[in-house]
Amino acid sequence: MDAPKMQFMGTGEGIGMGETAVLKATTDACDACEGVHDDESLAYGPAALHALADGLFARGWMDASAAAFEDDRAAIVRLARGIGWNEDSIEPFETAALGDMQAFIRESFVAGMPHAVLPIESLYTMRGYDGETSAKNLRTYLNEPARHMSVVLSDLAVETPEAFKSMPDHLTIELEVFCLFVEAGNASAAARFAADHLSWIAGYRARLLGVRAATGIDRRLSDQARESCATGAAFADAALSLIEAYLEASLAEAGMPS
């Protein structure tokens, strides 16, 4: 299955953007958000989040060149260093090769695989947007988080890519929308959106750790494949941790609750 290409367009209505908003994974994205944050290091965030949204979570690295992967890695490491991560914390980003990430993505982000943990909010939350958690909010596709995301995207006049129409609450889409708010300088909307749609990342990280352990003893895989999956899982775990750290830092810098 080909990796979906992450690009969607809209007018950006409702977030103070008068021109067409084009959300596209690119390491040049950081140039567009200079001046949004007083702390220059936080301006690296959208480039790193675009790289992770498209390359990792939307499986873009399955078809990427080594050079493209290195560009994405550089954007991710730059953010990690910019917000003060030490070298031990950054090591998972620098250790993984493109082949490791492809092995991990193939096992973890492709539906139907034994250890698949698709990054879709509806699959990891039973919380309704009335604040209630109940059995009616089952962990299934197109559950309440997806319906709410559809409303958000409609309000922003953003067209969801065809590959994500059945999962508008995919982490790729959610990260891109958060970046849209950040790049527009709308901190209050970014804070509200993070509270509504990105708080599930911590629980998702725990699921990934469980998959890492299961993959490590899966006799279906070769020793090399198990090692690659473990290396890729460590990268993904660090990536999710970096996303959480960036969300907290960027909203704190803007004086908003995280």
C-alpha positions as CSV (number, residue, x, y, z in Angstrom):
1,M,0.0,0.0,0.0
2,D,1.4,3.4,-1.0
3,A,2.0,5.9,1.7
4,P,-0.5,8.8,1.5
5,K,1.0,12.1,0.5
6,M,0.4,14.7,3.2
7,Q,-0.9,17.9,1.7
8,F,-4.2,19.6,2.2
9,M,-5.4,23.1,1.3
10,G,-7.9,25.5,2.7
11,T,-8.7,29.1,3.1
12,G,-7.6,29.1,6.8
13,E,-10.9,30.8,7.7
14,G,-11.4,31.3,11.4
15,I,-7.7,31.5,12.3
16,G,-6.9,34.9,11.1
17,M,-5.2,33.8,7.8
18,G,-6.4,35.7,4.8
19,E,-4.4,33.7,2.2
20,T,-4.7,30.1,1.2
21,A,-3.2,27.8,3.8
22,V,-1.2,25.0,2.4
23,L,0.0,22.3,4.9
24,K,2.8,20.4,3.4
25,A,5.7,18.4,5.0
26,T,8.9,20.4,4.3
27,T,12.0,21.2,6.3
28,D,11.6,24.8,5.0
29,A,8.4,25.2,7.1
30,C,10.4,26.7,10.0
31,D,11.2,29.8,7.9
32,A,7.5,30.5,7.7
33,C,7.0,30.7,11.4
34,E,9.9,32.9,12.4
35,G,8.7,35.7,14.6
36,V,5.7,33.7,15.9
37,H,7.6,32.7,19.0
38,D,10.0,34.9,21.1
39,D,12.0,31.8,21.8
40,E,13.7,31.1,18.5
41,S,14.1,27.4,19.3
42,L,10.4,26.9,19.4
43,A,10.2,28.1,15.8
44,Y,11.8,24.8,14.8
45,G,8.7,23.0,16.0
46,P,6.5,23.1,12.9
47,A,9.3,21.8,10.6
48,A,9.9,18.8,13.0
49,L,6.2,18.1,13.4
50,H,5.6,18.3,9.6
51,A,8.5,15.8,9.2
52,L,7.0,13.4,11.8
53,A,3.5,13.8,10.5
54,D,4.3,13.0,6.9
55,G,7.4,10.7,7.2
56,L,6.6,8.6,10.3
57,F,2.9,8.6,11.0
58,A,1.7,8.9,7.4
59,R,4.3,6.4,6.3
60,G,6.0,8.8,3.9
61,W,9.4,7.3,4.8
62,M,8.4,4.0,3.2
63,D,9.0,5.6,-0.2
64,A,11.5,8.3,0.9
65,S,15.1,8.7,-0.3
66,A,17.9,8.5,2.2
67,A,18.5,12.2,1.6
68,A,14.9,13.1,2.3
69,F,15.0,11.1,5.5
70,E,18.2,12.8,6.6
71,D,16.6,16.2,6.0
72,D,13.6,15.2,8.2
73,R,16.0,13.8,10.9
74,A,17.9,17.1,10.9
75,A,14.7,19.0,11.5
76,I,13.7,16.7,14.4
77,V,17.1,16.8,16.0
78,R,17.2,20.6,15.7
79,L,14.0,20.9,17.7
80,A,15.1,18.4,20.3
81,R,18.4,20.3,20.8
82,G,16.5,23.6,20.7
83,I,14.3,22.8,23.6
84,G,17.2,21.5,25.7
85,W,17.2,17.7,25.2
86,N,20.5,16.1,26.1
87,E,22.4,13.8,23.9
88,D,21.1,10.6,25.6
89,S,17.6,11.7,24.8
90,I,18.4,12.6,21.2
91,E,20.3,9.3,20.6
92,P,17.2,7.3,19.3
93,F,16.9,9.9,16.5
94,E,20.5,9.6,15.5
95,T,20.8,5.8,15.8
96,A,17.9,4.8,13.5
97,A,18.5,4.3,9.8
98,L,15.9,4.7,7.2
99,G,15.6,0.9,6.9
100,D,14.9,0.6,10.6
101,M,12.1,3.1,10.3
102,Q,10.7,1.3,7.3
103,A,10.7,-2.0,9.2
104,F,9.0,-0.4,12.2
105,I,6.4,1.4,10.1
106,R,5.6,-1.8,8.2
107,E,4.9,-3.7,11.4
108,S,3.2,-1.0,13.4
109,F,1.4,1.5,11.1
110,V,-0.1,-0.9,8.4
111,A,-3.6,-2.1,9.2
112,G,-3.9,-5.8,9.6
113,M,-0.4,-6.5,10.8
114,P,-0.2,-8.5,14.1
115,H,1.4,-5.6,16.0
116,A,-0.4,-2.7,14.3
117,V,-0.9,0.4,16.5
118,L,-2.4,2.8,14.1
119,P,-2.0,6.5,15.3
120,I,-5.8,7.2,15.2
121,E,-7.3,9.0,18.2
122,S,-10.6,7.1,18.0
123,L,-8.8,3.9,18.7
124,Y,-7.3,5.1,22.0
125,T,-10.0,7.1,23.7
126,M,-13.5,6.5,25.0
127,R,-13.9,10.2,26.0
128,G,-16.8,12.0,24.6
129,Y,-16.7,15.8,24.0
130,D,-19.4,16.2,26.6
131,G,-16.6,15.3,29.0
132,E,-18.0,11.9,29.7
133,T,-16.3,8.5,29.4
134,S,-18.7,5.7,28.7
135,A,-19.1,2.5,26.9
136,K,-21.0,4.3,24.1
137,N,-17.7,5.9,23.1
138,L,-16.2,2.7,21.9
139,R,-12.6,2.5,20.6
140,T,-13.5,2.3,16.9
141,Y,-12.9,4.2,13.7
142,L,-14.9,7.3,13.1
143,N,-15.8,7.6,16.7
144,E,-16.5,11.0,18.4
145,P,-12.9,12.3,18.1
146,A,-13.2,11.7,14.3
147,R,-16.5,13.4,14.1
148,H,-15.2,16.4,16.0
149,M,-12.1,16.6,13.8
150,S,-14.4,16.7,10.8
151,V,-16.2,19.7,12.2
152,V,-12.8,21.4,13.0
153,L,-11.6,20.8,9.4
154,S,-14.9,22.1,8.0
155,D,-14.7,25.2,10.1
156,L,-11.2,25.8,8.9
157,A,-12.3,25.3,5.3
158,V,-9.6,22.6,5.0
159,E,-10.0,19.7,2.7
160,T,-8.9,16.4,4.1
161,P,-6.6,14.3,1.9
162,E,-8.5,11.4,0.3
163,A,-6.3,8.9,2.1
164,F,-7.5,10.3,5.5
165,K,-11.2,10.7,4.8
166,S,-12.1,7.7,6.9
167,M,-9.8,8.8,9.7
168,P,-9.7,12.5,10.1
169,D,-8.5,12.1,13.7
170,H,-5.3,10.4,12.4
171,L,-2.3,11.9,14.3
172,T,-0.9,13.2,11.0
173,I,-3.9,15.4,10.5
174,E,-4.0,16.5,14.1
175,L,-0.3,17.6,14.1
176,E,-0.8,19.4,10.8
177,V,-3.8,21.3,12.2
178,F,-1.9,22.2,15.4
179,C,1.0,23.5,13.2
180,L,-1.6,25.5,11.2
181,F,-2.7,27.3,14.3
182,V,0.9,27.9,15.5
183,E,2.1,29.2,12.1
184,A,-0.9,31.5,12.1
185,G,0.1,32.9,15.5
186,N,-3.2,31.8,17.1
187,A,-2.0,30.5,20.4
188,S,-5.4,30.3,22.0
189,A,-6.8,28.1,19.2
190,A,-3.6,25.9,19.4
191,A,-4.1,25.4,23.1
192,R,-7.7,24.5,22.8
193,F,-7.0,22.1,19.9
194,A,-4.1,20.4,21.9
195,A,-6.4,19.9,24.8
196,D,-9.2,18.5,22.6
197,H,-7.1,16.3,20.3
198,L,-3.6,15.7,21.5
199,S,-3.9,14.6,25.1
200,W,-4.2,10.9,24.0
201,I,-0.5,10.8,23.0
202,A,0.7,9.7,26.4
203,G,-1.6,6.6,26.4
204,Y,-0.6,5.9,22.8
205,R,3.1,5.9,23.8
206,A,2.3,3.2,26.4
207,R,0.7,1.1,23.7
208,L,3.8,1.5,21.5
209,L,6.0,0.3,24.3
210,G,3.9,-2.9,24.6
211,V,4.2,-3.5,20.8
212,R,8.0,-3.0,21.0
213,A,8.1,-5.8,23.6
214,A,5.9,-8.1,21.5
215,T,7.8,-7.5,18.3
216,G,11.0,-8.3,20.1
217,I,9.9,-11.9,20.7
218,D,8.0,-12.5,17.5
219,R,9.4,-15.6,15.8
220,R,7.8,-14.6,12.6
221,L,10.5,-11.9,12.2
222,S,14.2,-12.4,11.6
223,D,16.7,-11.3,14.2
224,Q,17.6,-8.4,11.9
225,A,13.9,-7.4,11.5
226,R,13.3,-7.6,15.3
227,E,16.4,-5.4,15.9
228,S,15.2,-2.9,13.3
229,C,11.7,-2.8,14.7
230,A,13.1,-2.1,18.2
231,T,15.3,0.7,16.9
232,G,12.4,2.2,15.0
233,A,10.1,1.9,18.0
234,A,12.7,3.7,20.2
235,F,12.7,6.5,17.6
236,A,8.9,6.7,17.5
237,D,8.7,6.8,21.3
238,A,11.2,9.6,21.4
239,A,9.3,11.4,18.7
240,L,6.0,11.2,20.7
241,S,7.9,12.5,23.8
242,L,9.3,15.3,21.7
243,I,5.9,16.2,20.4
244,E,4.6,16.4,24.0
245,A,7.5,18.5,25.1
246,Y,7.1,20.9,22.2
247,L,3.3,21.2,22.8
248,E,4.0,22.1,26.5
249,A,6.8,24.5,25.7
250,S,5.1,26.3,22.9
251,L,1.9,26.8,24.8
252,A,3.8,27.9,27.9
253,E,5.8,30.4,25.9
254,A,2.5,31.8,24.6
255,G,1.1,32.0,28.1
256,M,-1.5,29.4,27.4
257,P,-2.3,26.3,29.5
258,S,-1.1,23.0,28.0
